[in-house]
Amino acid sequence: MPIERVNEVENLKEQLRQAQRSLHQLKCAIPILPDADVLYEKIVRTCTDHYTHTQAVTSLEEKLRRLRLSDKPSEQRLSEIGSLNLEIDYLTLQFRFCRSQLFTLFSVPPLLIALDKMTPQEWETLMRRPQETSPNKPLVMDLNTLENITFDQLQALNSLRFSLNDFRAEAQNDADKEQLPFEGEPRNRLDSMQKFNLDIQDAVKNALHGKAPAPVQDAGEGTPKVRGEDEIIRENEEFIEGLIESGSEHDDHDDQVSVDEDMGSDSAHDDLSEAEGSEEEPEEVWQEEPDEPEQEEPEDEDQRELEDEDDIPEEFPRRENLRRRAIQIENEIRSTEQAIHNFEEILRQYEQEPLCPPRRFDLGRIVRGNERYMKCAFCEASGIHYSDSCTAFRDPLERRELIREAGRCWTCLERMCARGATCRKYLTPCFYCRDRGHHSALCDFPDHSDYIRTRMEDAKEGRRRSLNRLRDLQRERAYLGVDL
């Protein structure tokens, strides 16, 4: 046998050994595979789950439609929106899981056939078994058809997420108007309190300029005055009784004089002497009359005390005004502190919201030479700007409507695209929300982030004004120095 023939045989033997080693390694690398029947049951169960999730998407669309038409309070709508958002995330994960499971399961039959554990005819017989989701409605079990359905359902879920975000922004706006005392309510309270303070000051000024004995009686000073008069009367009781007795004697003597004057002229001498005697008695009585000012003296002292007491109420309206102003300041301080607390709560809630960078319309001009013929997907301008920076159509809702009407791909914005996993940007995440399934130019997360930033700036400005107002009120309270 020639040497060349021997070498060729040896080479073939060596290749055979290498092929056997490779085959052995491949058999060791293949995991334990299920039987054909078990594999078929798993595929049927996964396809059934896929159909169930498809029905859930339809139900989710109906829930969102009913929620839009409902007149429920804003807080309840926000709560239901959060639940729907969780359902969308759950269904998105389930569809992606079903897709990966189906790809794995449908890759097992060729391995079973290669390992001689099953023939192609046996597998075709298993797959021709009728499976129904409901009477006269067969279960879809073709891998390509399932992939198309999955892609459509993911697109529908993505559209629902966009619509839900817009609806959440509207509901949040309504909730802010209904519940959050942003700045108008504290300001209105402060204005009403200020107006009340001015009315009180005008009333006090009018009371000071007019006759107002009422404040003295309201202060309880009438009762001590009556007790003082009673004490004065009791102290001068004996003196007054003496005056009463002298007065009675004087009255009796006058009656006697009148009777004597009516008598006849026969007793003129006696009448004269009696008249002279009677004149002496009134002189003794009237000598006591200078003592009568002693009776009036207590009245003069009482009058002076009343005049002194009349001077006291002049300070009373001022003290009462200060006290009322102090009470008003305390109410304003409590209202302002509550407003500051509300602003801080608003900021705390907004700071927990996820944000993304703003959409920069001024930095999207095309500068690369190989992109000078690139068209904007919305305004179709060539070589000027990228689609994300289009200023002619800024609203994401309007952009999505244009893409839908033009029949473009949601991921790459191209008309000629096979869609689904075959799209060249299928695995490219969105620049803003980091999610897949849509182009960055269609994302509404930048608008939501801008809305959150605006609300945060408004809340910070309101808190700053409330803090300034609180410091002014505290300084005014310290200046008054009135204890409540």
C-alpha positions as CSV (number, residue, x, y, z in Angstrom):
1,M,0.0,0.0,0.0
2,P,1.5,3.4,-0.9
3,I,2.5,5.7,1.8
4,E,0.1,8.4,0.6
5,R,-2.8,6.1,1.0
6,V,-1.7,5.2,4.6
7,N,-1.5,8.9,5.5
8,E,-4.9,9.7,4.1
9,V,-6.4,6.8,6.2
10,E,-4.7,8.1,9.3
11,N,-6.1,11.6,8.7
12,L,-9.6,10.3,8.2
13,K,-9.3,8.3,11.4
14,E,-8.1,11.4,13.3
15,Q,-11.0,13.4,11.9
16,L,-13.4,10.7,13.0
17,R,-12.0,10.7,16.5
18,Q,-12.4,14.5,16.6
19,A,-15.9,14.3,15.4
20,Q,-16.7,11.7,18.0
21,R,-15.2,13.8,20.7
22,S,-17.2,16.9,19.5
23,L,-20.4,14.8,19.4
24,H,-19.8,13.6,22.9
25,Q,-19.2,17.1,24.1
26,L,-22.4,18.3,22.4
27,K,-24.4,15.5,24.1
28,C,-22.9,16.4,27.4
29,A,-23.8,20.1,26.9
30,I,-27.4,19.4,26.0
31,P,-29.5,19.4,29.2
32,I,-32.0,16.8,30.0
33,L,-34.9,17.2,27.5
34,P,-38.5,16.5,28.2
35,D,-40.5,13.9,26.4
36,A,-42.5,14.8,23.4
37,D,-45.8,14.7,25.3
38,V,-44.6,16.7,28.2
39,L,-43.1,19.3,25.8
40,Y,-46.4,19.5,23.9
41,E,-48.4,20.1,27.2
42,K,-46.0,22.9,28.1
43,I,-46.5,24.6,24.8
44,V,-50.2,24.3,25.0
45,R,-50.2,25.8,28.6
46,T,-47.9,28.7,27.5
47,C,-50.1,29.4,24.4
48,T,-53.2,29.4,26.7
49,D,-51.5,31.9,29.1
50,H,-50.6,34.0,26.1
51,Y,-54.3,34.1,25.0
52,T,-55.4,35.0,28.6
53,H,-53.0,37.9,28.6
54,T,-54.4,39.1,25.2
55,Q,-57.9,39.1,26.7
56,A,-56.5,41.1,29.7
57,V,-55.3,43.8,27.3
58,T,-58.8,44.2,25.9
59,S,-60.2,44.4,29.4
60,L,-57.6,47.0,30.3
61,E,-58.6,49.2,27.4
62,E,-62.2,49.0,28.5
63,K,-61.3,49.9,32.1
64,L,-59.4,53.0,30.8
65,R,-62.3,54.0,28.7
66,R,-64.7,53.8,31.6
67,L,-62.3,55.7,33.8
68,R,-62.1,58.5,31.4
69,L,-65.9,58.8,31.2
70,S,-66.4,58.6,35.0
71,D,-67.0,61.5,37.3
72,K,-65.1,60.1,40.3
73,P,-63.1,62.3,42.6
74,S,-59.5,63.1,41.5
75,E,-57.9,61.2,44.3
76,Q,-59.9,58.0,43.4
77,R,-59.1,58.4,39.7
78,L,-55.4,58.8,40.5
79,S,-55.5,55.6,42.6
80,E,-57.2,53.7,39.8
81,I,-54.7,55.1,37.3
82,G,-51.9,53.7,39.5
83,S,-53.5,50.3,39.5
84,L,-53.9,50.3,35.8
85,N,-50.3,51.3,35.4
86,L,-49.3,48.3,37.5
87,E,-51.5,46.1,35.3
88,I,-49.8,47.4,32.2
89,D,-46.3,46.7,33.6
90,Y,-47.5,43.2,34.7
91,L,-48.9,42.3,31.3
92,T,-45.8,43.6,29.5
93,L,-43.6,41.3,31.6
94,Q,-46.0,38.4,31.0
95,F,-45.9,38.9,27.2
96,R,-42.1,39.0,27.2
97,F,-41.9,35.9,29.4
98,C,-44.3,34.1,27.1
99,R,-42.2,35.1,24.1
100,S,-39.0,33.8,25.7
101,Q,-40.7,30.6,26.8
102,L,-42.2,29.9,23.4
103,F,-38.8,30.4,21.7
104,T,-37.2,28.0,24.1
105,L,-40.0,25.4,23.9
106,F,-40.1,25.4,20.1
107,S,-36.3,24.9,19.9
108,V,-36.5,21.6,21.7
109,P,-38.3,19.5,19.0
110,P,-35.3,19.7,16.6
111,L,-33.0,18.5,19.4
112,L,-35.3,15.6,20.1
113,I,-35.4,14.7,16.5
114,A,-31.6,15.0,16.2
115,L,-31.2,12.7,19.2
116,D,-33.6,10.1,17.7
117,K,-36.0,10.5,20.5
118,M,-38.8,11.6,18.2
119,T,-39.5,11.6,14.5
120,P,-40.7,14.6,12.5
121,Q,-43.9,12.8,11.7
122,E,-44.7,12.2,15.4
123,W,-44.2,15.9,16.2
124,E,-46.4,17.0,13.3
125,T,-49.1,14.7,14.6
126,L,-48.9,16.2,18.1
127,M,-49.1,19.7,16.8
128,R,-52.2,18.9,14.7
129,R,-54.2,18.0,17.8
130,P,-57.1,20.5,18.1
131,Q,-56.9,22.9,21.0
132,E,-59.7,25.4,21.6
133,T,-60.0,28.4,23.9
134,S,-63.8,28.4,23.6
135,P,-66.2,26.4,21.4
136,N,-65.4,26.8,17.7
137,K,-62.4,29.1,18.5
138,P,-59.0,27.3,18.0
139,L,-56.0,28.1,20.1
140,V,-53.2,29.8,18.1
141,M,-50.0,27.6,18.4
142,D,-48.0,28.7,15.4
143,L,-44.7,30.4,16.6
144,N,-44.7,33.1,13.9
145,T,-48.3,34.0,14.5
146,L,-47.7,34.2,18.2
147,E,-44.8,36.5,17.7
148,N,-46.9,38.9,15.6
149,I,-49.6,38.9,18.2
150,T,-47.1,39.5,21.0
151,F,-45.6,42.5,19.1
152,D,-49.1,44.0,18.5
153,Q,-50.0,43.5,22.2
154,L,-46.8,45.2,23.4
155,Q,-47.5,48.1,21.0
156,A,-51.0,48.4,22.4
157,L,-49.7,48.3,26.0
158,N,-47.2,51.0,25.1
159,S,-50.0,53.2,23.7
160,L,-52.1,52.6,26.8
161,R,-49.1,53.6,28.9
162,F,-48.8,56.9,27.0
163,S,-52.6,57.6,27.3
164,L,-52.5,56.7,31.0
165,N,-49.7,59.1,31.6
166,D,-51.6,61.9,29.9
167,F,-54.7,61.1,31.9
168,R,-52.7,61.0,35.1
169,A,-51.3,64.5,34.4
170,E,-54.9,65.8,33.9
171,A,-56.1,64.1,37.0
172,Q,-53.2,65.4,39.0
173,N,-54.0,68.9,37.8
174,D,-57.6,68.5,39.0
175,A,-56.4,67.1,42.3
176,D,-54.1,70.1,42.8
177,K,-56.9,72.5,42.1
178,E,-59.3,70.7,44.5
179,Q,-57.2,69.6,47.4
180,L,-53.9,71.3,47.6
181,P,-54.1,74.8,49.2
182,F,-51.4,76.0,47.0
183,E,-51.2,79.7,47.6
184,G,-54.6,81.3,47.0
185,E,-56.4,79.9,50.1
186,P,-53.7,81.1,52.6
187,R,-53.5,84.5,50.9
188,N,-57.3,84.9,50.9
189,R,-57.3,84.1,54.6
190,L,-54.6,86.6,55.3
191,D,-56.5,89.3,53.3
192,S,-59.7,88.6,55.1
193,M,-58.0,88.8,58.5
194,Q,-56.3,92.1,57.5
195,K,-59.7,93.5,56.5
196,F,-61.2,92.4,59.8
197,N,-58.3,94.1,61.6
198,L,-59.0,97.4,59.7
199,D,-62.7,97.2,60.6
200,I,-61.9,96.7,64.3
201,Q,-59.5,99.7,64.2
202,D,-62.3,101.9,62.6
203,A,-64.8,100.8,65.2
204,V,-62.4,101.6,68.1
205,K,-61.7,105.1,66.6
206,N,-65.4,105.8,66.3
207,A,-65.9,104.7,69.9
208,L,-63.1,107.0,71.2
209,H,-64.5,110.1,69.4
210,G,-68.1,109.6,70.7
211,K,-69.8,109.3,74.1
212,A,-69.3,105.8,75.2
213,P,-70.2,105.1,78.8
214,A,-70.9,101.5,77.9
215,P,-67.2,100.4,78.1
216,V,-67.2,101.4,81.8
217,Q,-70.2,99.3,82.6
218,D,-68.9,96.4,80.5
219,A,-65.7,96.4,82.4
220,G,-67.7,95.8,85.7
221,E,-67.0,99.2,87.3
222,G,-70.7,100.0,88.0
223,T,-71.0,97.6,90.9
224,P,-68.1,99.1,93.0
225,K,-69.6,102.5,92.4
226,V,-73.0,101.5,94.0
227,R,-71.3,99.9,96.9
228,G,-69.3,103.2,97.5
229,E,-72.6,105.2,97.7
230,D,-74.1,102.8,100.2
231,E,-71.1,103.1,102.4
232,I,-71.2,106.9,102.2
233,I,-74.9,106.9,103.2
234,R,-74.2,104.6,106.1
235,E,-71.3,106.7,107.4
236,N,-73.4,109.9,107.4
237,E,-76.6,108.3,108.6
238,E,-76.5,110.0,112.1
239,F,-75.7,113.4,110.5
240,I,-78.6,113.1,108.1
241,E,-81.0,112.1,110.9
242,G,-80.1,115.3,112.8
243,L,-80.8,117.3,109.7
244,I,-84.2,115.6,109.3
245,E,-85.1,116.4,113.0
246,S,-84.1,120.1,112.7
247,G,-86.0,120.3,109.5
248,S,-89.2,119.0,111.2
249,E,-88.9,121.4,114.0
250,H,-88.5,124.3,111.6
251,D,-91.7,123.1,109.8
252,D,-93.7,123.0,113.0
253,H,-92.6,126.5,114.0
254,D,-93.6,127.9,110.6
255,D,-97.1,126.5,111.1
256,Q,-97.4,128.1,114.5
257,V,-96.3,131.5,113.1
258,S,-99.0,131.3,110.4
259,V,-101.7,130.5,113.0
260,D,-100.6,133.5,115.2
261,E,-100.7,135.9,112.3
262,D,-104.4,135.0,111.7
263,M,-105.4,136.0,115.2
264,G,-107.0,139.3,116.0
265,S,-105.3,142.6,116.7
266,D,-106.4,142.5,120.3
267,S,-103.3,140.4,121.2
268,A,-100.9,142.5,119.1
269,H,-98.4,142.9,121.9
270,D,-98.4,139.2,122.7
271,D,-98.2,138.4,119.0
272,L,-95.2,140.7,118.7
273,S,-93.5,139.1,121.6
274,E,-94.3,135.7,120.3
275,A,-93.1,136.8,116.9
276,E,-89.8,137.9,118.3
277,G,-89.5,134.6,120.2
278,S,-90.3,132.8,117.1
279,E,-87.7,134.7,115.1
280,E,-85.0,133.6,117.5
281,E,-85.8,129.9,117.0
282,P,-85.3,130.1,113.2
283,E,-82.1,131.9,113.7
284,E,-80.9,128.9,115.8
285,V,-82.0,126.5,113.1
286,W,-80.5,128.4,110.2
287,Q,-77.3,128.7,112.1
288,E,-76.9,125.0,111.4
289,E,-77.4,125.5,107.7
290,P,-73.7,126.2,107.0
291,D,-73.1,122.6,108.2
292,E,-75.2,121.3,105.2
293,P,-72.2,121.5,102.8
294,E,-70.8,118.6,104.9
295,Q,-73.7,116.6,103.4
296,E,-72.7,117.6,99.9
297,E,-69.0,117.0,100.4
298,P,-69.3,113.2,100.1
299,E,-71.3,113.7,96.9
300,D,-68.4,115.9,95.6
301,E,-65.9,113.3,96.4
302,D,-68.0,110.6,94.8
303,Q,-68.3,112.8,91.7
304,R,-64.5,113.3,91.6
305,E,-64.1,109.5,91.8
306,L,-66.4,109.0,88.9
307,E,-64.5,111.6,86.9
308,D,-61.3,109.8,87.7
309,E,-62.9,106.5,86.7
310,D,-64.1,108.1,83.4
311,D,-60.5,108.8,82.6
312,I,-59.6,105.0,82.8
313,P,-61.6,103.8,79.8
314,E,-59.5,105.8,77.5
315,E,-56.8,103.2,77.8
316,F,-59.3,100.3,77.6
317,P,-60.0,100.4,73.8
318,R,-56.3,100.5,73.1
319,R,-55.6,97.5,75.2
320,E,-58.5,95.7,73.7
321,N,-57.3,96.6,70.2
322,L,-53.8,95.2,70.9
323,R,-55.3,92.1,72.3
324,R,-57.5,91.5,69.3
325,R,-54.6,92.2,67.0
326,A,-52.4,89.7,68.9
327,I,-55.2,87.1,68.5
328,Q,-55.4,87.9,64.8
329,I,-51.6,87.5,64.4
330,E,-51.7,84.1,66.2
331,N,-54.4,82.9,63.7
332,E,-52.4,84.2,60.8
333,I,-49.2,82.5,62.1
334,R,-51.1,79.2,62.4
335,S,-52.5,79.5,58.9
336,T,-49.0,80.5,57.5
337,E,-47.4,77.5,59.3
338,Q,-50.0,75.2,57.8
339,A,-49.3,76.7,54.3
340,I,-45.6,76.1,54.8
341,H,-46.3,72.5,55.8
342,N,-48.5,72.0,52.7
343,F,-45.8,73.3,50.5
344,E,-43.2,71.0,52.1
345,E,-45.5,68.1,51.6
346,I,-46.0,69.0,47.9
347,L,-42.2,69.2,47.5
348,R,-41.7,65.9,49.3
349,Q,-44.2,64.2,47.0
350,Y,-42.7,65.7,43.8
351,E,-39.1,64.9,44.8
352,Q,-40.1,61.2,44.9
353,E,-41.2,61.3,41.3
354,P,-38.7,60.0,38.7
355,L,-37.4,62.6,36.3
356,C,-35.5,62.6,33.0
357,P,-33.5,65.3,31.2
358,P,-35.6,67.8,29.2
359,R,-36.0,67.5,25.5
360,R,-33.5,69.9,24.0
361,F,-35.0,71.3,20.8
362,D,-32.0,73.6,20.2
363,L,-29.3,70.9,20.2
364,G,-30.8,68.6,17.6
365,R,-29.4,70.0,14.4
366,I,-27.8,67.6,12.0
367,V,-24.0,68.2,11.5
368,R,-22.7,64.9,10.1
369,G,-22.1,64.8,6.4
370,N,-23.6,61.3,6.0
371,E,-26.9,62.4,7.5
372,R,-27.5,65.5,5.4
373,Y,-30.3,63.7,3.5
374,M,-32.0,62.4,6.7
375,K,-35.6,63.4,6.9
376,C,-37.6,64.3,10.0
377,A,-40.3,61.7,10.6
378,F,-42.8,64.5,11.4
379,C,-42.2,67.6,9.3
380,E,-40.1,65.7,6.7
381,A,-37.5,68.4,6.6
382,S,-34.2,67.0,5.1
383,G,-30.8,67.4,6.8
384,I,-31.9,70.1,9.3
385,H,-32.7,68.4,12.6
386,Y,-33.4,65.0,14.1
387,S,-36.9,63.8,14.7
388,D,-36.7,64.2,18.4
389,S,-35.8,67.9,18.1
390,C,-38.7,68.8,15.7
391,T,-40.2,72.1,16.7
392,A,-43.1,71.9,14.3
393,F,-44.6,69.1,16.2
394,R,-43.7,69.2,19.9
395,D,-46.6,67.3,21.5
396,P,-46.0,63.6,21.9
397,L,-49.7,62.8,21.3
398,E,-49.6,64.6,18.0
399,R,-46.4,62.9,17.0
400,R,-47.8,59.5,17.8
401,E,-50.9,60.2,15.7
402,L,-48.7,61.2,12.8
403,I,-46.6,58.0,13.0
404,R,-49.8,56.0,13.2
405,E,-51.3,57.6,10.2
406,A,-48.1,57.3,8.2
407,G,-47.7,53.6,9.1
408,R,-44.2,54.0,10.4
409,C,-42.5,51.8,12.9
410,W,-42.8,53.0,16.5
411,T,-39.2,51.9,17.3
412,C,-37.2,53.2,14.3
413,L,-39.7,55.6,12.7
414,E,-39.2,54.0,9.3
415,R,-41.9,53.0,6.9
416,M,-39.9,50.0,5.5
417,C,-39.5,48.0,8.6
418,A,-40.4,44.4,9.4
419,R,-41.4,45.5,12.9
420,G,-41.0,43.4,16.1
421,A,-37.8,41.7,17.0
422,T,-36.5,42.1,13.5
423,C,-36.4,45.9,13.8
424,R,-32.8,47.2,13.9
425,K,-33.7,49.3,17.0
426,Y,-35.7,46.7,18.7
427,L,-33.3,46.4,21.7
428,T,-32.4,50.1,21.8
429,P,-33.9,51.7,25.0
430,C,-35.6,55.0,25.0
431,F,-33.2,57.9,25.9
432,Y,-35.7,59.3,28.5
433,C,-37.6,56.5,30.1
434,R,-35.1,53.7,29.4
435,D,-37.9,51.5,28.2
436,R,-38.0,49.6,24.9
437,G,-40.7,49.4,22.3
438,H,-40.9,53.1,21.2
439,H,-38.6,55.8,19.8
440,S,-37.3,58.6,22.0
441,A,-39.1,61.1,19.9
442,L,-42.5,59.5,20.9
443,C,-41.8,59.5,24.6
444,D,-44.0,61.7,26.8
445,F,-41.8,61.3,29.9
446,P,-39.9,64.6,29.2
447,D,-43.2,66.6,29.2
448,H,-44.2,64.9,32.5
449,S,-40.8,65.7,34.0
450,D,-41.1,69.4,32.9
451,Y,-44.5,69.5,34.5
452,I,-43.1,68.2,37.8
453,R,-40.2,70.7,37.7
454,T,-42.6,73.6,37.2
455,R,-44.8,72.5,40.1
456,M,-41.7,72.1,42.3
457,E,-40.6,75.7,41.4
458,D,-44.1,77.0,42.2
459,A,-44.1,75.2,45.5
460,K,-40.7,76.5,46.4
461,E,-41.7,80.1,45.6
462,G,-44.9,79.7,47.7
463,R,-42.9,78.3,50.6
464,R,-40.5,81.2,50.4
465,R,-43.3,83.8,50.5
466,S,-44.9,82.0,53.4
467,L,-41.6,82.0,55.3
468,N,-41.2,85.7,54.8
469,R,-44.8,86.3,55.9
470,L,-44.2,84.2,59.0
471,R,-41.1,86.2,60.0
472,D,-43.0,89.4,59.6
473,L,-45.8,88.2,61.8
474,Q,-43.5,87.0,64.4
475,R,-41.7,90.3,64.5
476,E,-45.0,92.1,64.8
477,R,-46.1,89.8,67.6
478,A,-42.8,90.5,69.5
479,Y,-43.3,94.2,69.0
480,L,-46.8,94.2,70.4
481,G,-45.7,92.3,73.5
482,V,-49.2,91.3,74.5
483,D,-49.8,88.1,76.5
484,L,-53.0,86.2,75.5
